[in-house]
Each structure stands twice: as C-alpha cells, then as structure tokens.
Amino acid sequence: MPEAAPTVEQHFAGKDPAVREIYDRLLSEVGKLGELTEDPKKTSIHLNRRTAFAGIATRKSSLVLTLKSAQDLRSPRVKKHEQTSASRWHLEVPLTFPADVDAELVSWLKAAYEISG
C-alpha cells in the first residue's frame, strides 16, 4: 500500500504553538507578494512560485527556513551558506519567534520569490 502524501499539518504535530505562528506569519508576508503554493514533503514544506523559493523544516520549538538567493548574504542570521550553482545560493535562517519574520527577512523572501518566477 503506498504511503500517504505528507500534509502541512503533519509538520506541526507535537511542536510548540510558536512554530505554527512563525509559519503562519511567513505565509502571510509571502502571500502579499503574489501567488504561491505550499508543497509538503516528507521532511520539509516547500513554498513554490513556478519553482521552490523557500523550504521550511519544523523543529520542536523553531523553524529552519532555507531561502533561494542570487547571491550570498553575509548576515549573522544566516547559519548555513551553500552555493548550489554559479548564480544560486541556499541560505539557512533559523526562526525561533514570530517576530523573527521582520522587514529584513521579508526582503530576502521577496528576492527569493522574484527569482523563482
């Protein structure tokens, strides 16, 4: 029997309520940019425009947001920098509080959204 497709809700089972609040705030901000789809995978949720521009992995009391970027971002908030091609980076940003979804992060999400369209 095939395994059931993952759901967004499964990623929040057993997690602190703040984890869902952070995710909902991310979706609210990204939703202001235009159309997007949530694409739940086994270990993360992809946010897609035409292609994925962000990935979200839930932890017990935080989220790890992986952003697509056209350049490396030198910020203490970015905990992992991975160059995936000559003009693409994947950048990991841990989010612990809903307030972590601030103007700086939204600007990074907007840039990721734009290069995925």
Phi, psi and omega per residue, in radians:
M1 nan 2.238 -3.109
P2 -1.145 2.579 3.113
E3 -1.236 2.450 3.128
A4 -1.136 2.526 3.100
A5 -1.115 2.459 3.118
P6 -1.110 2.673 3.078
T7 -2.079 2.776 3.073
V8 -1.025 -0.762 -3.074
E9 -1.035 -0.632 -3.130
Q10 -1.042 -0.516 -3.119
H11 -1.222 -0.284 -3.092
F12 -1.876 -0.050 3.124
A13 -1.112 2.229 3.104
G14 1.331 0.150 -3.140
K15 -1.719 2.776 3.063
D16 -1.065 2.537 3.134
P17 -0.983 -0.527 -3.135
A18 -1.066 -0.509 -3.133
V19 -1.098 -0.757 3.104
R20 -1.187 -0.660 3.120
E21 -1.076 -0.736 3.116
I22 -1.086 -0.812 -3.126
Y23 -1.064 -0.808 -3.132
D24 -1.082 -0.648 3.115
R25 -1.182 -0.718 3.060
L26 -0.999 -0.860 -3.122
L27 -1.070 -0.707 3.139
S28 -1.064 -0.797 -3.128
E29 -1.190 -0.775 -3.134
V30 -1.175 -0.597 3.121
G31 -1.051 -0.443 3.100
K32 -1.229 -0.302 -3.093
L33 -1.463 -0.425 -3.103
G34 2.514 -2.818 -3.092
E35 -1.162 2.484 3.022
L36 -2.708 2.793 3.048
T37 -2.215 2.550 3.021
E38 -1.600 2.291 -3.086
D39 -2.233 1.533 -3.097
P40 -1.221 2.273 3.069
K41 -1.936 -3.118 -3.123
K42 -1.115 -0.733 -3.049
T43 -1.969 -0.066 -3.114
S44 -2.784 3.039 3.050
I45 -2.049 2.150 3.068
H46 -1.601 2.452 2.970
L47 -1.823 2.138 -3.032
N48 -2.052 2.501 2.852
R49 -1.797 -1.773 2.891
R50 -1.468 -0.664 3.047
T51 -2.181 2.997 3.132
A52 -1.182 2.342 3.070
F53 -2.024 -0.233 3.126
A54 -2.678 2.603 3.032
G55 -2.216 2.500 -3.083
I56 -2.241 2.098 3.060
A57 -1.914 2.214 -3.135
T58 -1.528 2.505 3.016
R59 -2.120 3.079 -3.096
K60 -0.965 -0.776 -3.069
S61 -2.330 0.391 3.126
S62 -2.792 3.070 3.018
L63 -2.130 2.658 2.938
V64 -2.011 1.998 3.134
L65 -1.682 2.165 3.044
T66 -1.882 2.093 -3.097
L67 -1.849 2.494 2.952
K68 -1.452 2.420 -3.123
S69 -2.513 2.629 3.091
A70 -1.437 -0.268 3.096
Q71 -2.593 2.857 3.079
D72 -1.206 2.476 3.068
L73 -1.933 2.053 3.110
R74 -1.588 1.735 3.138
S75 -2.559 2.498 3.081
P76 -1.103 -0.302 3.125
R77 -1.296 -0.445 -3.117
V78 -1.495 2.016 -3.051
K79 -1.645 -0.337 3.110
K80 -2.487 2.339 -3.132
H81 -2.117 2.017 3.133
E82 -2.192 2.049 3.092
Q83 -1.484 2.062 -3.051
T84 -1.725 -0.312 3.059
S85 -2.840 -3.108 -3.105
A86 -1.015 -0.569 -3.064
S87 -2.177 0.368 3.137
R88 -2.370 2.421 3.060
W89 -2.214 2.608 2.908
H90 -1.996 2.184 -3.039
L91 -2.128 2.216 -3.133
E92 -1.707 2.256 3.141
V93 -2.244 1.966 3.076
P94 -1.285 2.462 3.130
L95 -2.207 2.127 -3.070
T96 -1.921 -0.455 -3.078
F97 -2.288 2.604 3.058
P98 -0.936 -0.586 3.137
A99 -1.157 -0.248 3.068
D100 -1.166 -0.326 3.065
V101 -1.492 1.386 -3.041
D102 -1.927 -3.041 -3.074
A103 -1.041 -0.688 3.130
E104 -1.090 -0.844 -3.130
L105 -1.124 -0.706 3.122
V106 -1.090 -0.626 3.103
S107 -1.154 -0.641 3.087
W108 -1.182 -0.720 3.099
L109 -1.090 -0.705 3.138
K110 -1.081 -0.773 3.107
A111 -1.093 -0.721 3.110
A112 -1.124 -0.726 3.125
Y113 -1.065 -0.766 -3.093
E114 -1.133 -0.659 -3.119
I115 -1.390 -0.116 3.131
S116 -1.768 0.195 -3.083
G117 -1.986 nan nan
